[in-house]
Amino acid sequence: MLENIDTSLIDWSRAQFALTAIYHWIFVPLTLGLAVIMGIMETVYYRTGDEFWKHTAKFWMKLFGINFAIGVATGLILEFEFGTNWSNYSWFVGDIFGAPLAIEGILAFFMEATFIAVMFFGWDKVSKRFHLASTWLTGLGATISAWWILVANAWMQNPVGMEFNPDTARNEMVDFWAVATSPMAVNKFFHSVLSGWVLAAVFVVGVSCWYLWKNREKKFALSSIKIAAWVGLCAAVLSAWTGDGSGYQVAQKQPMKLAAMEGYYQGQEGAGLVAFGILNPEKETAGDGKDAFLFRMEIPKFLSLLAERDSKAFVPGINDLLKGGYPLKDGTTALSAQEKIEKGKTAIGAFSAYRAAKAAGNDADAQVAAKVLKENVAYFGYGYIKDVNELVPNVPLTFYMFRIMVILGGYFILFFIVVLVLAYKKDLSRMRWMHWVAMLTIPLGYLAGQAGWVVAECGRQPWAIQDMLPTSAAISKLDVGSVQTTFFIFLILFTIMLIAEVGIMLKAIRKGPENELPHNS
């Protein structure tokens, strides 16, 4: 089958999915974070009865609603692309991957749709308590939605709770809770959602500082800044903690991704973490003999500590993962990439033999083939790999995006600390330099989130499902021209939607909350 698929089809299909995912993630994190911030504001209103907090919450809800609507549209397109562009993937693992997405659609989406109407239109029509509950339940629905989507994504990174059924040629779920609560899923959920809280906090602080810079709505701006900065600081610190947990999971389940994140080719005990470095652009393959770096500064033994919770532990590099031969924690010896490819070909051959024997009614041969398949099915995906170098992801992209994410994560912690000190100890409304810093920080919040997803998705290539299904075997057999056409249609459509959203939000921000707030606010 793969021989008949043009590599340009793979590239364009990946590009189209990446385009949709990138645009979708522009809207999702702001939705998740604004839900928390406006929920806190309405809670203050409920407890104090101060109308100022009611109108403050309503202003941020307006921006939440604009962002939420467009996020839903891009998310629906993203899910449809699994059926249109990735039909082999959908067939191979649809029984598993579809379950969390179905739950997300049935439970979380309907929960959001129900309570968001009360949140926007229920002011003064329902009790204060019920409206507050609706606001929090809208945010909870968005968060639950994120949970099931991230469970599906985490399963692609670490497939668990399933068995391959040779009669249907599908992987089928045998343990729902293993899929829903895998450590990879738990870490990915908290890290992704907390990053959304950070972005929303940056957004609220930046927009509020614009009002201070314009010498408008001082009380509204300072009150919003204080709540958002506290949410942002807590979320940024917790993001660093969950990021450490995510790094550990990657080391255990996706060692090649970890090696790419570090530009790490030769394994060693007590491996150091690259704090700063410039990769050698002339290095093309793992075995070309060229040094990986032009310059680097390491934190001694920190990679071993991150990967194995032991500063003296051995961490395999790209060369080790390709050549094998190093000891594993279970006492066995790591297979080389070529050995895994051979086992994968054996699994594919056994699967074909099983289907042929079953078709001929030869149960004895079918049982023999089934046994061989079961012994090698863990390497099934490797059978589609033609060159061991295909198993190495884009090292420069993964390496630099990882550092952008980490550096910005540290910056956000410092940013929120400074904002809180200035808001409580100084007169932030007069510090125009800080207003500019806050406004310019808004795009950095988006950059950090996108960088994290580039690391997560590009770092696991060539796999659509880690070790099980390569991207080249997951796509639909389509005309390249049709994928190219839809790519540019989506690019234009999403760009128009983004421009429209930004325009509507800027109009709402320029109009400001003055129509909501008492004149002395």
N, C-alpha and C positions, 0 to 999 in steps of 0.2 A: 504493500500500500504506500509506504513512504517514498518509494522510488518515483511515484507518479505525482508527488507534491512538490511544487516549485518552492525553493527556499524564500523567494520574495513574498510568497503567500504567507509564510510563517511570520516574516518580519512585519508585513502590513497588518496582519491580524493582531500581533502583539502591540503594534503601534496604536491601533484603534482602541484596543482594550485599555492600554495605558492612558491614552487621551481621556477616555471616559472616566477612568478611576481618578486621574489627577483633578479633573474638573469637579467630580463628585466630592472629593475630599477638601475642596475649597469651602464647601457649604456645611458639611457634617460637623466638624469640630466646633464651629461657632454656634451651631444649634445646641450641641451638648453642653457647652459652657455657659451660654446665655441663659439656658433653662435653670441652672443652679443660681446664677447671680440674681436674676429677676425673682426667683423663688425666695431667696433670702430677703430681698427688698419687700416683697409682699408679706412675708412673715413678720417683719418689723412693723409694717402697717397694721397687721392683724393684732399684734400684741400692744401697740401704742395707740392705735386709732388716729394717728397723725395723717391727715390727708396728703401731706407732702410725699410720704412714702408710697401711697397709692398711685399718685401721678408719676412719680419717678419710675416705679415698676412698669406702668403702662407705656412709658416712652421706650424702654428697652424691649418690652414685648412687641412693640411695633416693628423694631428692627429684627427681632427674632422671627416674626411671622413672614417678613419679606424673604429672609434667608431660608427658612424652613420650606417654603413652597418650591423654590428652585432646586433645593437639595433633593426633594422627593422625585422630581422629574428626572434628574440625572441618575438617581439610584435605580429607577425602573428600567431605564435604558441599559444600565450596566448588567442587570440580571437577565434581560432578554438576550444579551450578547452571548451568554453561555450556550443558548440553544442555536443561535444563528452562526456564530463563528467558531464555536468550540463543541461541536456536536459529538465528536469522539470522546471528549472529556465527559460530557454530560451522560453519554451512554455508559461509559466505563465505571463511573462512580456516582451516577445520579441518585441512586438509592440512599447514599450516605450524605452527599453534599446538599441534596435537595431538602433533607429533613430540617436542618436548622433554618434554611431560608424560608421554608413553608411555615415554620413556627413563628419566624419573624414577621411574615406577612399576616398571618391569622391573628396572633396575639398582640404583638407590639404595635404594628401599624394601626390596627383597629382601636387599640387603646389610645394612641396619639390622636387619631381622627375624632374619637368620641369626646375627649376632654379638652382638646384645643378649641373646639367651638365654644364650650362654656368659658374657657379662659379669656377668649377675645370678646365674646358677646354677652357674657353673663354678669358683668359688673352691674351692681344695683338690681339685678334680676334674681339672683340667688343669694343665699346667706354668705357672709364673709368667710365663714369656715369652709363651706362647700367650694367657694371660688378658690380659696387658698389650696384646698386639696386638689382641685382640678389643675391648678398651675403646677404643683409638684408632680401630679400623675402624668401630665403631659411630658415633663422632663424625664420622669421615670420610664415612660413608654419609649422615648427616644433612646434612652440608655439601654433598655432591654433589647430594642432593635439592634443597637450596636453590638450587644453581647452575642446574639445569634449569628450576625454577619461575621463577627470576629472568630466565633467558634468554627464557622465554615472555613475561614481563611487559615486559622491555626491548624485545622485538619490537613490542609494542603501542605503545610510546612512539616507536620508530623502526623502521618496517617495512622490512626489507632482504631481499635474497636470494630474491625472488619475482617472478612475473609473473602478470598477470591473463589467464585463459583464457576467452574469450567463449563457447566451446562448452559449458563446464561451469558458467559464471557463478561461478567460484571463483578465488581467488588460490592459485597452486601454487608450491611451493618449487623453486627452480632452483640454489640455492647453500646447502647445509646449513651450511658453515663460516662463511659470512657471517652467518647467523642466530645460530650458537652462539658466535661470538667477536666480535661487534660491540662497538665501544668502549663503547656504552651499556650492554650486558650486563655487560661486565667491571667497569666502574665501579659499576654497581648491585649486583653480587654482593659485591664487597669492602666497599662501604659498608654494605650490609644485614647481612652476616655479622659485620663488626666491631662494628656497633651491638648485635648479640646478645651478643657477648663483653663489651661494656661493661655491658649490663643484668645479665648473670650475675655479673660482678664486683661490681657494686653490691649485688646480691641476697646474695651470699656474705658480703660485708663487713657488710651490715646485719644479717643473721641472726647472724653471729658476734658482732657488737657487742651483740646482745640477750643472748647468753650472758654476756658481760662485765658487762652491766648487772645481770643476775641473779646475778652472782658465781659462775658455773658454768663448768666445762670451760675453764679459762684457757689451757692449752697448746694445746688443740684450736682454740679461737677465734683466738688470736694467730697460730698457724701457718696457718690458713685465710685469715686477713686478709692476711697477707704475700703469699701466692701470688696470691690474687684481686686485690689492689691492683696488683701488677706487671702481671698480665694486663690489668686495666682501664686502667691508664695507657698501656700500649703500644697497646691497641686504640683508646682515645680520641684519642690523637695521630694514629694512622693514619686514624681516621675523619675527622678534620679535613682530612687530605690527600686522601683519596678523595672527601670532600664537595666540595672544590675541583674535582676532576676531574669529578664529577657536574654541578656548576654549569656547567662549560665545555661539556659535552655537551648540557645543556639549552639553553644559549645558541645552539649550532649547529643543533640539531634541533627545538627547541620554543621559539622566541623569545617566543611569547605567554605560555607558562608563566613564563618568566623575568620578563617585564614584570609579570605578576600578582604574582609573588613580591616584587617591589620597589614595587608600586603606581606603576609607571612609565608615564606616558602619552605624554610628549613626548620623542622621541629626541634625542640630542645626542652630540657628540664629547667625549671625556673625561668620561663619565657617572660620577656619584658613587653609591656604595652607601649605602643608608639604614641607618644604625646603629640609630637609634631613631626612631620616628614614630607619630603617631596619624592614622589615615585620617579623611577627612571623611565622616560617615555620610550626608550629603545627596547625595553624588555617586552617580548611578544609572547613567549611561551614559557612554561615552568622549567623546561629542560634546556633552555638556550644558553645557559652559563653566565648570563649577564646579571649584575647586581640589581636587586629590586629597587634600591633607593639611591637617589643622589645625595640626600641628607635626611637624617632622622635623629630624634631625641626620644629615648625610652625611659619609662618608669620601670625600674628593675623588678622582675618577678611578678609584676602586676597582672599580666595576661594569664599566667598559671593560676593565680589567686582567683581571677574572674572566672576562668573556665572550669576549674576543678576544686575550688575552695582550698587549695593547697599551694603555697608559694614555691614548692619544689617539684610539683607535678610536671609530667611530660605533656606538652601540647603539640599535636602533629601539625605540620605546615602543608602547603599545597603539594610539594614534592613527596612528602610522606604519604599523603592521602592517595596520590596517584600510584606510587610504587609499593605501598603496603609494607608488611614485614615488621611493624612495630607492635609491641604487646598491648592488648586491650585490657580493660579493667576486669573482665570476666576470666582472664587467664589465657584466652585464645590469641592468635596472631592475626593482625589486620590483613585482609585480602588486598591485593593490588587492584587498580581500576580495570586492568585487562582481565583479571580473574573474574571480577564481577560481571564484566561484559560477556564472558564465556558462559557464566552461570545464567545470565539473562537470556542468551541465545538458546541454552539448554531448556529453560523454562518455556520459551516461546515454541520451540520444537516439540516439547512434551505436550503442550496445549494443543497444537495442531494434530499430533498423534492421537490424543485423547478424543478429539472431535471426530477424527476419521474412524477410530475404532468404534465409537458409539454409533456413528452413522451406519457402519457395517454390521452392527449387532455383536461385535466381538468384545464381550465384557472382560475377559481375561487381559487382553491387551490394553483395554481402557483402564483397568486397575493399575497395571504397571506404569502406564503413562501418567496417571493421576498421582502416583507416589513420587515419581520424578519431578512432576510439576510442583507438588507441595514442598519438596526439599529445596527447590530453587526459586519459588515464586517471590521471595523477598527481593530478588534481583531482576524481576521481570522487566522493569523499565530500562535496565542497562542493556538489554538485548537490542534496543533501537539505537544505541550510541555507536557511531562509526569510528570515532577518534577519541582517545582519552582526554585530549585537550578540550573537547567539548564540555567536559565536566567542570571546567574552571570558569566561574562567572567573570563578568567584566570587573577586573580588580581595581583599576583607577576610579571608576564610577562608584563602586561600593566603598572603597577606602575614603574618598573625599566626602561623599555624602554622609558617611558615618561621623566624620569629624565635624562637619557643619552642624549636624544634629546635636552632638555632645557639647560643642562650644556654645551654641545658642542656648542649650539647656542651662549651662552654668551662667550665661549672661542674664537669663530671665530671673534666676534666683537673686542675683545682685541687683537687677533692675527693680524688682518688687521691694527689696529691702530699702533701697534708696528712696523709692516713692513713698513708702510708709513713714520713713524718718522725716522726710520733707513735709508730708501731709500732717503729721502730728506735732512735730517739733519746730517747723519753720512755716513760713507763709508761701505755700506752693503756688498760690494764685499769682504771685508776683515774679516767679522764676521762669522767665520766658525760655531760657536755654533748656530747662527740663521739659517744657511743653513740646519743644521740637524733638527732643530725644524720645519722648513718649509717642508722638505721632509717627516718627520714623521707625519705631519698634514694631508697629502693626504688621508691615510686610514680613518682618523677620519671624513673626509667629507663624505665618503661613509657610515660609521657607523651611522652618524646622520640621513641621508636620510632613511636608512633601518629601524632605530628605529622608525622614524615617521610613516612609513607605518605599522609596527607591531602594534603600538598604534591604528591607524585608523582601521585596519582590524580585529585584534584579540580582540580589545576592544568592537566591536559591536556583537561579538558572543553571542548567538547562531544564529544570524540572517544573512541570505544571503541578505535579504531586511528587513530593520528595521521594526519590529512589524508585518510584512506581510507574510514573508516566511522564516521559519527556514532552516538552512543549511541541516538538515537531510531530508527535504522534497524537496530540490532543485536538488539533484543529479540524475544522470542517473542510471538505473538498469543495472549494468555491473558486470562481473565476477571480483572478487577482484584480482585474479591473473593477469588479463590483465592490471589493473591499476598499480599494483606493478611493472609489467614488464616495462610498459611505463615510470613509475617514474624513474627507474634506467637507462633506455635508455636516457631519457632527462637529467638526472644528468650527465651521461658520456658525452653526446653531448654538453651540455651547458658548462661543465668544459673544454672540449677540445676547444670550441669556445673562452672561456675566456682566456685560456692559450695562444691560438693563437693570440688573440688580444693584450694581454700584451706583448707577444714576438715581434710582429710586431711594436707595439708602442715603445718598448724599443730600438729596432733596429733603428727606425727613430730618436729617441731622441739621442742615442749614435752617430749616423751619424751627427746629429745636423744641424743647419741652415747654416753651413759654405759654403755649395755649393750654397746657395741662396744669402748670404750677401757679400757685398764688403769686401775685406781683412782687412780693418781698422776698422771693426765693431766688 
